[in-house]
Amino acid sequence: MKVRGAALWRAVLLLVLLAAIAGGAWLWFDWARFARAPLAVASTGQSIDVARGSSFKDIVRDLRDRGVTKASPLYWRVLAMEMHASGRLHAGEFALRPGMTPRDLIGDMAAGKVMQRNFTIVDGWTFADLRRALAAVDTITHDTAGLDDAAIMKQVGAEGDQPEGRFLPETYAYVKGDTDSSIFKRSYAAMVKTLDAAWPARAPDLPLASPYEALILASIVEKETGRADERPRIAGVFVRRLEQHVLLQTDPTVIYGMGAAYTGNIHKSDLTTDTPYNTYTRAGLPPTPIALPGRAAIQAALHPADGKELYFVARGDGSHVFSATLEEHNKAVACYQLKRCQ
């Protein structure tokens, strides 16, 4: 009986051991499946925001609450230990990408690969447009809110300068929580660098006394056309007018000078009402840029097309008709503006 009882106990112990091995193997394979299986992320643009001081438990709870994972917190803890990431996860916003695995996410957090966002300054925006657009971005810290334009220029290191035209249209990467002042500083520095590189390589004998005058001309070119093929030709028209001391007579400068009085239409009375920006009443360039010109407009202003044209008129489809004489121009105006084509 004793022998039979001992054999029974050995059999029970063996079964328990086999069950433990099987259970352990199942847990191992289930954990390995968890570590390499994609998280429940259906679309791009999702993220998890890890605040400073968040515990690992807080991070996993957030992921579970949002339905990104159903896995046990223990599985996540073991994964972090296996990746030697425990205790060194960074704070910040991390992207949740379709197809991303728990191992990918822990790796990003351990490496501090915070989510990159983009803010684009559009060619032809005014500085006021730029301020409004930045103020509307809720992932940026607005440390310039309440500051006037002069204070912002002081922040970027250009105290006393006018802000219009000084910030380069481009796409700027940032991470959640970055300040709007950092965007101003970077775009201002980018414009300085662009002008510093472009000015020495300008075409010879331009009627422009400084890089700032080139910036003013570029802003006018920017507002007159969005067509790449026309920018050098339009710049050429204005350069020849400056050389021949002919009024620039460009509507975008008049509109800029009208400020809030401009409601979408420009009238003949607006063309005769004098302001510092009315190029129908004042000779030469306006006192400041009228917009933020892009690189292409700056290049056009510094490398205008050769030719004899002194006039151009919009066709109505985004392109322009160029003329060398007033007679030709008047015919083009009659055709494309007054619809009296002969």
Summary of the structure (lengths in Angstrom):
residues: 342
radius of gyration: 32.5
end to end distance: 123.6
largest distance: 126.4
contacts: 977
relative contact order: 0.09
helix: 48%
strand: 8%
